[in-house]
Amino acid sequence: FPSVIKYIVEMTIWEEEKELPPELQIREKNERYYCVLFNDEHHSYDHVIYSLQRALDCELAEAQLHTTAIDKEVCGHHFNYDSHSENVSQHPLHVEVLHSEVMAHQKFALRLGSWMNKIMSYSSKHAAYLSFSTCIFQYYKQLQKDYISDDHDRSISVTALSVQMFTVPTLARHLLEEQNVISVITETLLEVLPEYLDRNNKFNFQGYSQDKLGRVYAVICDLKYILISKPTIWTERLRMQFLEGFRSFLKILTCMQGMEEIRRQVGQHIEVDPDWEAAIAIQMQLKNILLMFQEWCACDEELLLVAYKECHKAVMRCSTSFVSSSKIVVQLCGHILETKSYRVSEDLVSIHLPLSRTLAGLHVRLSSNEIDLTLFQEDFQVEVLVEYPLRCLVLVAQVVAEMWRRNGLSLISQVFYYQDVKCREEMYDKDIIMLQIGASLMDPNKFLLLVLQRYELTDAFNKTISTKDQVTINYSTFSFHCILGERYVPGVGNVTKEEVTMREITHLLCIEPMPHSAIAKNLPENENNETGLENVINKVATFKRPGISGHGVYELKDESLKDFNMYFYHYSKTQHSKAEHMQKKRRKQENKDEALPPPSPPEFCPAFSKVVNLLNCDIMMYILRTIFERAVDTDSNLWTEGMLQMVCLPEILSMSDPRDSSLLYVILCFKKGLGSSALNAQNIQMLLEKLKGIPQLEGQKDMITWILQITHDKEKAERKRKAEAARLHRQKIMAQMSALQKNFIETHKLMYDNTSEIAPVVSDYCRIVLGPKRGPTITEKEVLTCILCQEEQEVKIESNAMVFSACVQKSTALTQHRGKPIELSGETLDPLFMDPDLAYGTYTGSCGHVMHAVCWQKYFEAVQLSSQQRIHVDLFDLESGEYLCPLCKSLCNTVIPIIPLQPQKINSENAEALAQLLTLAQWIQTVLARISGYNMKHTKGLLKFILYLLIKYSNSIKEMVILFATTIYRIGLKVPPDEMDPRVPMMTWSTCAFTIQAIGKAHKKSVVLPNLQSEDTPCLLSIDLFHVLVGAVLAFPSLYWDDTVDLQPSSISSSYNHLYLFHLITMAHTLQILLTIDTGKAPIWVLIVNNICSCFIGRINYNGITPYLRCAALFFHYLLGVTPPEELLTSKYPRKRNSLIELPDDYSCLLNQASHFRCPRSSDDERKHPVLCLFCGAILCSQNICCQEVVNGEEVGACIFHALHCGAGVCIFLKIRECRVVLVEGKARGCAYPAPYLDEYGETDPGLKRGNPLHLSRERYRKLHLVWQQHCIIEEIARSQETNQMLFGFNWQLL
């Protein structure tokens, strides 16, 4: 087995083109060679095809065949699909000439590797993997170097096997003991990065190669894989090999310690921002590795002590320049400190200190194990260890004070990541810990003098201070707060990891309720990408489930509010402001003061117990007294409110932690005087009393009062008494008001008894809408306000038109035959009769916002003008008349003119006389006579006749009617506008009928019988009779039109026309229903004639005809203005409703379904993008060349082509492998929409990045269904595009 593995490895990395290894050479050598074309990541398909055509002088098809073979068969990697990419390389293709024997052996080695993989799956894996891993690791350095210099993905590189080798605990331990894997990996890392070392042997990544560093990260990941499994038993050899690897790793950290130093820019702004991303990225990659090294060291006491010493030596070696620098003397409050001369604002400073931070982490673990540090105290220079982390904190303070503004955005970005959750655990937090180490080991006065000196504030307390000094004082005092109060680190304070996580969650939820993903995103992750959130979240918060929108959120429990610290050191400036505002608002709602005192911190561990001595030293007392005195002085401008807040924190800490016995002296000092020095004789209590009366500190009055209440509870009792008195007073007033209210009701009881809802009584007679007894038209004065000019106008027939913004679209929402072929072109389509399946129709919707027609025209012209000046992709098609509603930004493409109802009165006497003469039979004869004499030339000008009927209306209204009708014609038939086409009014009537049916959801179940139609006349069962009713009623007045005589039907004639048309068409619809009843074998007409099941037929007839009658009632109500019956708005009738397809409850079922999907047009195993149509359930191959179609000379993707036939261009798809819903409309528009699948935390998971189990939310899916049924897909797309404007959007046409 080892020989086979060795052969495979040697042949795959063999570099000789003409010779084999000596042991593989044969006596008779042939002279056959192969010209080999290698795959890469830089050349596009088109480039390779073009090169092959020129080189081989072959046809396009043959070149495409060769390219596909190279792409998929050689090494499984793909060329760049984007033939228009600017990143496509212009270098020549990689071609080599190989001897046939070399080619054969390499091909055989690849086949043998695949075969060995199968054999290993059938046998004992451990021994095989052990041998394989040992063999592979011998070539680790060379393999990694080859991979870094290569251009192929890691997934097809042999280096990708490292994750399988290093994460197996037994293999990792074997490699560590026998091969010293940690040393090999760290040495490899140093050997591949020599070009980035400067003359001081420090890394400097200026002008770095992003591609190369991205490959170097793979080596760093290998180090993480090795360290994932901590050993439980330490042998001497394991300990020795690990220490050797740790020393090698310290060499990397030494090269990073103080790298990329910067100096404050003075005079002029920096010309070019330096590269900073690479150094921060490496810090991110090393974060968990540093923690794992510390955890490994903490597993063994002897190992920990040796590692600590080695790290300490490395830090001291990196600090030689500081140790040898000149010294200065600092004096304050009678104390003297001799320190090195250094100023952050003038000298070089670096934010990268991994050695110092690793030492801080080891020190905490060393202290936890109670190891005596006096063993090496002779060279333990605490001031040197504290120096560099203190410089970083000073740098952050000065950047916030805008002292480094001229250094550009690069420094601001570094400071951001320094405190960000991705880096802070091994950067910002460790610097705070190092200062706590210094405070615990140094004299408190000297430590504070050192801090003040580095913050450049020693003179700020003796003379006038500048604005920048005010900001840095805030940050220096905030550093004191962090050193004294931030004890939630295991080993620093008596806390556990769970308590640390709970505190982080508490402070996040004090900002606002958050979803699970947002909380997890703001918590640090360990090496396994775990945050510990699930273990503690239910202890501090309650989960609130989402509704039909939004996501589930966690809300903080009331008992956890006491742990809120307004100055939590992980808050950003924005988070601090939000948290303070929310908590003060909460306390105000609870009728409490707005003081937000910090909670009592946990006790320090014994090794850090001396940190609290900072509270009772002279320098601290002097700082407090100086700032308080400046605040009391009304003429002084040398203090800020934030400064006063920060200096109050040490005082609060000293009063709120009774467990620290060392603070008893401090409390006594606060009561009697400030410290033992003669300079600190003034009483602090007196100063605080004065501060309460300063107007500028009104916002801090509650906090100051709270501090004073620690020793004086009198005010607290008085406030409680007043609050109770106020509560009793309010209760008394409410009781009096309640009594007066009851007395008033009793006194005026008759008025209440006699008062009832007086509703207008409408007789049943007034609700008749058809025939001579038709009720009166209810007309009201309608005054509307234009949303553009804000002027009011009464709607009149002679006034200028007022219009609704509207959108006309093709729809398949009512179809009863999904998948029925749809005519993409309407050149020859006759819209006179609608199919009863309602396969597709034209729907008109409006957002209901009103404009003057003139105002709308000006607005549309302005939109056109501004669109010409856009540099990004247009959100709508102006050539098709599209625009966004000025108010709600809904997508619109036309306007609907508002035409007022005209009152019509019928003389009952004349109606009764006419009823005796004009029976149904006589009416039919009269109509037939009119039809026989109808001049067919009038059909060409049918739209003109409609305008003729509107002769009483203004020209403005007529223009809007023509615009609306031609828009429906253009969109419904997909043809250019033509006012003379007789199909214009037909399409208008059709959209009227279809829209009413869509509003009423009036679907009917029908069965299409064999085609019985003659050559020109459609079968009764192949037309929708409600469309016939609407068209007949609206077109009927054209029979009265004559060129010479102005004839129009009278009110009485119109009433009979409507009545008899309704009778005839309703009878035809009833016959449709009877002919489609399932009666078994007997013909339906036999059953009718024999009157066998009249009751059954009557019931079926009623259930089948009610949707038709409901739509007819709606139509005549809006046409004639007669008051409708209540049942029209409240009754719900049985009907078949379209719905989206049924989805499984568990999303894994869809993923399994997608895993078995095979593209019908592709035979390879390439990963596809299966997409599910939620209209019909079809699974399509999305975003692949194999399934593209050509429509009207344009290439479209499979989804767009399917949408044109399934949803008339509008469709809803679910990307299965991404858990994303996509809404599409037409060929060029679409948007993403939240998927209806949620995890247990009420959140969607787009891209399946979090990996939580997903389940179907019925409410979300019902909402998506309503978006479709209410024809709001286009509106959703328009809103999404308006919100997320991009210069180069997604190419929806190829979806």
PyMOL commands that set and color helices and strands:
alter all, ss='L'
color gray80, all
select helices_A, chain A and resi 2-12+22-24+45-56+60-74+100-122+125-137+140-149+154-156+158-166+169-178+181-191+194-196+210-227+236-256+277-298+301-318+320-323+354-368+373-379+382-400+405-407+409-419+424-426+428-441+444-454+467-485+497-511+516-521+533-540+558-563+573-589+606-616+618-632+641-655+661-672+678-680+684-691+695-709+714-747+749-754+764-767+853-868+878-880+908-917+920-932+936-949+955-973+983-1000+1020-1022+1025-1040+1051-1075+1084-1089+1094-1120+1127-1130+1147-1155+1185-1187+1198-1206+1246-1248+1258-1269+1273-1283+1292-1294
alter helices_A, ss='H'
color red, helices_A
select strands_A, chain A and resi 33-37+95-99+327-332+335-340+541-544+553-556+783-785+792-794+802-811+841-852+883-884+891-892+894-897+1170-1173+1179-1181+1189-1191+1194-1196+1210-1215+1220-1225+1229-1233+1237-1238+1255-1256
alter strands_A, ss='S'
color yellow, strands_A
deselect
rebuild
show_as cartoon
